[in-house]
């Protein structure tokens, strides 16, 4: 995939079962790129809006709770075709590298 934030958004959504809060997507994209020694480029929020316009994700404004029980307004982002996207991502080198890294960490600390 090209070095556009849309690709990174799809990667983290694919990694986490197809749905995340927008604030989590932003954090996970930064974390993924940092773990792989890559720079995060572009605007993740704009990337999500682009993907929504293309019908690849849906975005729903909702409330969620934080760890203290406080209510926060956020956007729930869902892949429309999670399984299809994961099949495509399975051939993506960056996705595979990050997935392998996460798996090795889980095994080391699991």
C-alpha positions as CSV (number, residue, x, y, z in Angstrom):
1,X,0.0,0.0,0.0
2,X,1.1,3.6,-0.6
3,X,2.5,5.8,2.1
4,X,-0.9,7.5,2.7
5,X,-2.7,7.6,6.0
6,X,-5.6,5.7,4.5
7,X,-3.5,2.6,4.2
8,X,-2.4,2.9,7.9
9,X,-6.0,3.3,9.0
10,X,-7.0,0.2,7.1
11,X,-4.1,-1.7,8.6
12,X,-5.0,-0.9,12.2
13,X,-8.7,-1.5,11.6
14,X,-7.8,-4.9,10.1
15,X,-5.6,-5.7,13.0
16,X,-8.2,-4.9,15.6
17,X,-11.3,-6.8,14.2
18,X,-12.6,-4.0,11.9
19,X,-13.8,-1.5,14.5
20,X,-12.1,1.1,16.6
21,X,-12.8,4.6,18.1
22,X,-11.3,7.4,16.0
23,X,-9.1,8.4,19.0
24,X,-7.8,4.8,19.2
25,X,-7.1,4.7,15.4
26,X,-4.9,7.9,15.7
27,X,-3.0,6.3,18.7
28,X,-2.6,2.9,17.0
29,X,-1.4,4.4,13.7
30,X,1.3,6.3,15.6
31,X,2.2,3.2,17.6
32,X,2.4,1.0,14.6
33,X,4.7,3.4,12.7
34,X,6.8,4.1,15.8
35,X,7.2,0.3,16.3
36,X,8.3,-0.1,12.7
37,X,10.6,2.9,12.8
38,X,8.5,4.7,10.3
39,X,7.2,8.3,10.2
40,X,3.4,8.8,10.5
41,X,2.4,10.9,7.5
42,X,-0.8,12.8,6.7
43,X,-4.0,13.5,8.7
44,X,-5.6,10.4,10.1
45,X,-9.0,12.1,10.6
46,X,-9.0,13.2,6.9
47,X,-8.0,9.7,5.9
48,X,-11.0,8.2,7.8
49,X,-13.3,10.8,6.1
50,X,-11.9,9.8,2.7
51,X,-12.5,6.1,3.4
52,X,-16.0,6.9,4.5
53,X,-16.7,8.8,1.3
54,X,-15.5,5.9,-0.7
55,X,-17.8,3.5,1.3
56,X,-14.9,1.5,2.8
57,X,-15.7,2.5,6.4
58,X,-18.7,3.8,8.3
59,X,-18.3,6.5,10.9
60,X,-20.9,6.9,13.7
61,X,-20.7,9.7,16.4
62,X,-21.3,8.0,19.7
63,X,-20.5,8.3,23.4
64,X,-18.1,6.0,25.2
65,X,-16.7,5.7,28.7
66,X,-13.1,6.2,29.7
67,X,-11.4,4.2,32.5
68,X,-12.7,6.6,35.1
69,X,-16.3,6.2,33.9
70,X,-16.5,9.6,32.4
71,X,-18.5,9.9,29.1
72,X,-16.6,11.0,26.0
73,X,-17.9,11.9,22.6
74,X,-16.0,10.0,19.9
75,X,-16.6,8.4,16.5
76,X,-16.9,4.7,16.1
77,X,-15.2,3.7,12.8
78,X,-16.0,0.3,11.2
79,X,-14.8,-1.4,8.1
80,X,-17.7,-2.3,5.8
81,X,-16.0,-5.5,4.6
82,X,-13.6,-6.6,7.3
83,X,-12.9,-10.1,6.0
84,X,-12.2,-8.8,2.4
85,X,-9.8,-6.1,3.7
86,X,-7.9,-8.6,5.9
87,X,-7.5,-11.0,2.9
88,X,-5.9,-8.1,1.0
89,X,-3.8,-7.0,4.0
90,X,-2.4,-10.5,4.4
91,X,-0.3,-9.7,1.3
92,X,0.8,-6.2,2.7
93,X,4.3,-6.2,4.0
94,X,3.8,-3.5,6.6
95,X,0.7,-5.2,8.0
96,X,2.5,-8.6,8.2
97,X,5.6,-7.0,10.0
98,X,3.4,-5.2,12.6
99,X,1.3,-8.3,13.1
100,X,4.4,-10.4,13.7
101,X,5.9,-7.8,16.1
102,X,2.6,-7.7,18.1
103,X,2.4,-11.5,18.2
104,X,6.0,-11.8,19.4
105,X,5.3,-9.3,22.2
106,X,2.1,-11.2,23.3
107,X,4.1,-14.5,23.4
108,X,6.9,-12.9,25.4
109,X,4.6,-11.4,28.0
110,X,1.6,-13.7,27.7
